[in-house]
Amino acid sequence: MAAAGVTKPVVYYYFGSKEGLYLELMGSVAQSFLCILQEPPPAGATARQRIVRLGELAFQVFCQNLQTMKVMHAIYYGPPQGAPFVDFDALHQQFQDELVRLVQEGMANGEFRAGDPLVMTWALLGAEHLAMQLELCLPQERMGLEGLRQATDLILDGIAASKP
């Protein structure tokens, strides 16, 4: 609290408790991710362009909230710590569902070859998660936005109906 320049009473006044502060922090980041899922795509964007854009926006939100992501990561992957429940899995599922939908759309309009849209989505999520994990855990080896773009393009080239 001292690092933020506020006193305990101020925190308790606005958030009620440490749990309230935690829930507000997690909720605000979750809302940022949900906003990118609900953002209308640019007019005339292809499924490929929308997939790239979605991945880039999610990565940017992640990087802008890196300290909160560290807390989220520790809570999710660490031992039970008595933190209030936040449904991180539902957020991931919504992101995955949107990617599956975009892959299916790309298949339907001939951008992507026939195949299992979930498996294609897993490949895309793998690149996204790797970029995020490197930012979080191994910043000296980070891919950055450009590395994510390159990995995503490689995957999308692999599922394209015709090779670029």
Order of alpha helices (4+ residues) and beta strands (2+ residues): alpha-alpha-alpha-alpha-alpha-alpha-alpha
